[in-house]
Amino acid sequence: MATVVEKTGIKREKGWLYYVDKRGDVSRARMARGGGKVPKGKPQKVAKCGIRREEGFLYFIDKKGNVSKVKMKRTGARRRKTAARGRTASRRLRAMSAPRRARAKRRTARRARR
């Protein structure tokens, strides 16, 4: 379930992509396949919000035109990636010199503690 971060009440127009930009404001850019000719130009600011983003959340403009956030679900891909890394890491360690191997083991131990 998404939670509303900022009530902006933006009215959407057809052919525009609405998003939360790097500064936390709502901007819009012309879509390549949004119907009609695509005018060249920079994205336009629609509303100034100044939202501070939290890590692990996806920010979007909901149907009512408000800025909302929802927790990202990323467990499946991350689990598979770490399992594969464990198998190949042991092979790589055997091929390294002793001092380099010790540094790599310390680094992986630090990562595991996080």
C-alpha positions as CSV (number, residue, x, y, z in Angstrom):
1,M,0.0,0.0,0.0
2,A,1.4,3.4,-1.0
3,T,1.5,6.4,1.3
4,V,1.0,10.0,0.2
5,V,4.1,12.1,0.8
6,E,2.9,15.4,-0.6
7,K,-0.5,16.5,-1.9
8,T,0.0,18.3,-5.2
9,G,-3.3,17.6,-7.1
10,I,-1.6,17.7,-10.5
11,K,-3.9,17.3,-13.6
12,R,-2.2,15.1,-16.1
13,E,-2.1,15.8,-19.8
14,K,-1.9,13.1,-22.5
15,G,1.5,12.6,-24.0
16,W,3.6,13.7,-21.0
17,L,5.6,11.6,-18.5
18,Y,5.3,12.8,-14.9
19,Y,8.0,12.0,-12.4
20,V,9.8,13.1,-9.2
21,D,13.2,14.6,-10.3
22,K,16.5,14.6,-8.4
23,R,15.6,17.7,-6.4
24,G,12.4,16.2,-5.2
25,D,10.1,18.3,-7.4
26,V,7.5,17.0,-9.8
27,S,8.6,17.4,-13.5
28,R,7.2,16.3,-16.8
29,A,8.8,15.3,-20.1
30,R,7.3,14.7,-23.5
31,M,6.9,11.0,-24.3
32,A,8.3,9.7,-27.5
33,R,5.1,7.7,-28.3
34,G,2.6,9.9,-26.5
35,G,0.7,10.9,-29.6
36,G,1.4,13.9,-31.9
37,K,4.7,15.4,-32.8
38,V,7.4,15.4,-30.2
39,P,8.7,19.0,-29.6
40,K,12.4,19.2,-28.6
41,G,12.9,20.8,-25.2
42,K,13.9,20.3,-21.6
43,P,11.7,18.8,-19.0
44,Q,9.3,21.2,-17.3
45,K,8.8,21.7,-13.5
46,V,5.2,21.2,-12.6
47,A,5.2,21.5,-8.8
48,K,7.9,22.4,-6.3
49,C,7.8,19.9,-3.4
50,G,11.4,19.4,-2.2
51,I,10.9,15.8,-1.1
52,R,13.8,14.1,0.7
53,R,14.0,10.5,-0.6
54,E,14.4,7.5,1.7
55,E,16.5,4.6,0.5
56,G,14.5,1.5,-0.5
57,F,11.3,3.4,-1.5
58,L,9.9,4.1,-5.0
59,Y,8.4,7.5,-5.5
60,F,5.6,8.2,-8.1
61,I,2.7,10.4,-8.9
62,D,-0.6,8.6,-8.2
63,K,-4.0,8.8,-10.0
64,K,-5.1,11.8,-7.9
65,G,-1.9,13.7,-8.8
66,N,-0.2,13.4,-5.4
67,V,3.4,12.3,-4.8
68,S,3.4,8.8,-3.1
69,K,5.9,6.3,-2.0
70,V,5.9,2.5,-1.7
71,K,8.5,0.1,-0.3
72,M,10.5,-1.7,-3.1
73,K,10.5,-5.5,-3.2
74,R,13.9,-6.7,-4.3
75,T,14.5,-9.9,-2.3
76,G,14.4,-12.5,-5.1
77,A,17.1,-11.1,-7.4
78,R,19.4,-10.2,-4.5
79,R,19.2,-13.7,-3.0
80,R,20.1,-15.4,-6.3
81,K,23.0,-13.0,-6.9
82,T,24.6,-13.6,-3.5
83,A,24.4,-17.3,-3.8
84,A,26.2,-17.2,-7.2
85,R,28.8,-14.9,-5.8
86,G,29.7,-17.3,-3.0
87,R,30.5,-20.1,-5.3
88,T,32.8,-18.1,-7.6
89,A,34.4,-16.2,-4.8
90,S,36.0,-19.3,-3.4
91,R,37.5,-20.2,-6.8
92,R,38.9,-16.7,-7.1
93,L,40.5,-16.8,-3.7
94,R,42.4,-20.0,-4.4
95,A,44.1,-18.3,-7.4
96,M,45.3,-15.2,-5.4
97,S,48.5,-14.6,-3.6
98,A,48.5,-14.9,0.2
99,P,48.4,-11.2,1.2
100,R,45.8,-10.5,-1.5
101,R,43.7,-13.4,-0.3
102,A,43.8,-12.1,3.3
103,R,42.6,-8.7,2.2
104,A,39.8,-10.2,0.1
105,K,38.6,-12.3,3.1
106,R,38.5,-9.3,5.4
107,R,36.5,-7.3,2.8
108,T,33.9,-10.1,2.4
109,A,33.7,-10.4,6.2
110,R,33.0,-6.7,6.5
111,R,30.3,-6.9,3.8
112,A,28.7,-9.8,5.6
113,R,28.5,-7.8,8.9
114,R,26.5,-5.0,7.2
